[in-house]
Amino acid sequence: MGTKEGSLGQLGVETAVVSGAYFAAILLTFELVLPLQSLIFPEYSSRASLLFLPHGVRVLSAWLMGWRAIPALLPGIIATFLYVGGMDILLPSRLFAIAIAVGTVPACFHLLRTLGFDLFPNRLRPPCWLCVMGVGIVTSLIIASLTNLAFGSDPVEAVAYLIGDVSGLFFGMLALLYAFRAFGRHL
């Protein structure tokens, strides 16, 4: 197999894994977390999840993969928009939201690298988990603000999205750490 074919095969595997993880996180969030949230907090009227696991997948894949996270996440994000909104996915506001959801986090990591803050994994230094969490918080604010703008939502919803994104990222980071330990690999 040539280098080009090997790269395409690797991208296919990465896409299947990352998009599969993203969509599995969506299903877990919508089918388990949100119903439990409604039972525990019946007075909480927002549709935003207070534990949004997909943001963790988005941030961690961008951190691990850089720009390759965009094509790897895109099918999962499109499947999510289809799952949540059906054919409304073709509306300009939905297409804009998809672009924001898929591109913001990798762009942020690369902007930081350009500014001299390379947070990408490197065997020569331990990962800066607080930095990754910081990128997750900043990108959550950006994504929530731009998505709320695209959909014309109440700006107060951005706070609920931030809580859900940060908690989802935190639990995603814990899961990644435990997975690395279970497989004997350390970043």
C-alpha positions as CSV (number, residue, x, y, z in Angstrom):
1,M,0.0,0.0,0.0
2,G,1.4,3.4,-1.0
3,T,1.8,6.3,1.4
4,K,-1.2,8.1,-0.1
5,E,-3.5,5.1,0.3
6,G,-2.1,4.5,3.8
7,S,-2.9,8.1,4.7
8,L,-6.5,7.8,3.3
9,G,-7.0,4.6,5.2
10,Q,-5.7,6.2,8.4
11,L,-8.0,9.2,7.9
12,G,-10.9,6.7,7.4
13,V,-10.2,4.9,10.6
14,E,-9.8,8.3,12.5
15,T,-13.0,9.5,11.0
16,A,-14.9,6.4,12.0
17,V,-13.5,6.5,15.6
18,V,-13.9,10.2,16.2
19,S,-17.3,10.6,14.5
20,G,-18.5,7.5,16.1
21,A,-17.4,8.7,19.5
22,Y,-19.0,12.1,18.9
23,F,-22.3,10.6,17.9
24,A,-22.2,8.1,20.7
25,A,-21.6,11.0,23.1
26,I,-24.6,12.8,21.5
27,L,-26.8,9.7,22.0
28,L,-25.7,9.3,25.6
29,T,-26.3,13.0,26.2
30,F,-29.8,13.2,24.6
31,E,-31.1,9.7,25.6
32,L,-29.6,9.4,29.2
33,V,-28.2,12.7,30.5
34,L,-31.1,15.0,29.4
35,P,-33.9,12.8,30.7
36,L,-32.0,12.4,34.1
37,Q,-31.4,16.1,34.2
38,S,-35.2,16.7,33.7
39,L,-35.9,14.4,36.6
40,I,-33.4,15.9,38.9
41,F,-34.0,19.5,37.9
42,P,-37.6,19.7,36.8
43,E,-37.6,23.5,37.1
44,Y,-34.7,23.8,34.7
45,S,-36.4,24.9,31.5
46,S,-33.3,25.1,29.2
47,R,-32.8,22.5,26.5
48,A,-29.1,22.7,27.1
49,S,-27.5,19.7,28.8
50,L,-25.5,20.5,31.9
51,L,-23.2,17.6,30.9
52,F,-22.5,17.9,27.2
53,L,-20.1,15.1,26.4
54,P,-19.6,15.8,22.7
55,H,-17.6,19.0,23.5
56,G,-15.1,16.8,25.2
57,V,-14.8,14.7,22.1
58,R,-14.4,17.8,20.0
59,V,-11.7,19.4,22.1
60,L,-9.7,16.2,22.7
61,S,-9.8,15.2,19.1
62,A,-8.6,18.6,18.0
63,W,-5.8,18.5,20.6
64,L,-4.7,15.0,19.5
65,M,-5.2,15.4,15.8
66,G,-4.9,19.1,14.9
67,W,-6.5,20.0,11.6
68,R,-7.3,16.3,10.9
69,A,-10.0,16.6,13.5
70,I,-12.1,18.6,11.1
71,P,-12.7,15.8,8.5
72,A,-12.8,13.3,11.4
73,L,-15.5,15.2,13.3
74,L,-17.6,16.3,10.3
75,P,-19.7,13.2,9.7
76,G,-20.5,12.9,13.4
77,I,-21.5,16.5,13.6
78,I,-23.6,16.3,10.5
79,A,-25.3,13.1,11.9
80,T,-26.0,15.0,15.1
81,F,-27.6,17.9,13.3
82,L,-29.7,15.4,11.3
83,Y,-30.6,13.5,14.5
84,V,-31.7,16.7,16.3
85,G,-33.2,18.8,13.4
86,G,-33.8,16.5,10.5
87,M,-33.7,18.1,7.1
88,D,-33.5,21.6,8.7
89,I,-29.7,20.8,8.4
90,L,-29.8,22.5,5.0
91,L,-30.9,25.9,6.5
92,P,-28.1,28.5,6.4
93,S,-28.1,28.8,10.1
94,R,-27.6,25.1,10.6
95,L,-24.8,25.0,8.0
96,F,-23.1,27.9,9.8
97,A,-23.5,26.1,13.1
98,I,-21.9,23.0,11.7
99,A,-18.9,25.0,10.4
100,I,-18.5,26.6,13.8
101,A,-18.9,23.3,15.7
102,V,-16.3,21.5,13.5
103,G,-13.7,24.3,13.0
104,T,-13.5,26.4,16.1
105,V,-11.5,24.1,18.3
106,P,-8.8,23.1,15.8
107,A,-8.4,26.8,14.8
108,C,-7.9,27.8,18.4
109,F,-5.2,25.2,19.0
110,H,-3.4,26.2,15.8
111,L,-3.7,30.0,16.6
112,L,-2.1,29.3,20.0
113,R,0.7,27.4,18.3
114,T,1.2,30.3,15.9
115,L,1.4,32.6,18.9
116,G,4.1,30.4,20.5
117,F,1.9,28.3,22.8
118,D,2.1,24.8,21.3
119,L,-0.3,22.7,23.3
120,F,-0.4,19.7,21.0
121,P,0.9,16.4,22.5
122,N,4.6,16.0,22.5
123,R,6.6,13.1,23.9
124,L,9.2,15.5,25.2
125,R,6.9,17.3,27.6
126,P,3.9,16.3,29.7
127,P,0.5,17.6,28.5
128,C,-0.8,20.8,30.0
129,W,-4.3,19.6,31.0
130,L,-5.2,23.0,32.4
131,C,-4.3,24.5,29.1
132,V,-6.5,22.0,27.2
133,M,-9.3,22.8,29.6
134,G,-8.7,26.5,29.1
135,V,-9.0,26.0,25.3
136,G,-12.2,24.1,25.9
137,I,-13.7,26.9,28.0
138,V,-12.7,29.6,25.4
139,T,-14.0,27.6,22.5
140,S,-17.2,26.8,24.3
141,L,-17.8,30.5,24.7
142,I,-17.1,31.1,21.0
143,I,-19.2,28.2,19.8
144,A,-22.1,29.0,22.1
145,S,-22.1,32.7,21.2
146,L,-21.9,32.1,17.5
147,T,-24.4,29.3,17.5
148,N,-26.8,31.4,19.6
149,L,-26.3,34.2,17.1
150,A,-27.0,31.9,14.2
151,F,-30.2,30.5,15.8
152,G,-31.4,33.7,17.4
153,S,-31.4,32.1,20.8
154,D,-31.5,33.9,24.2
155,P,-27.9,34.9,25.2
156,V,-28.5,33.4,28.7
157,E,-28.5,30.0,27.0
158,A,-24.7,30.5,26.4
159,V,-24.2,30.1,30.2
160,A,-26.0,26.7,30.2
161,Y,-24.0,25.6,27.2
162,L,-20.7,26.7,28.9
163,I,-21.6,24.6,32.0
164,G,-22.4,21.6,29.9
165,D,-19.4,21.9,27.6
166,V,-16.9,22.4,30.5
167,S,-18.3,19.4,32.5
168,G,-18.4,17.3,29.3
169,L,-14.8,18.2,28.6
170,F,-13.7,17.4,32.2
171,F,-15.3,14.0,32.1
172,G,-14.0,13.4,28.6
173,M,-10.5,14.2,29.9
174,L,-10.9,11.8,32.8
175,A,-12.0,9.1,30.5
176,L,-9.1,9.7,28.2
177,L,-6.6,9.6,31.1
178,Y,-8.1,6.3,32.3
179,A,-8.1,4.8,28.8
180,F,-4.4,5.7,28.4
181,R,-3.6,4.2,31.7
182,A,-5.6,1.0,30.9
183,F,-3.7,0.6,27.7
184,G,-0.3,1.5,29.2
185,R,0.3,4.6,27.2
186,H,1.1,8.0,28.7
187,L,1.0,11.3,26.9
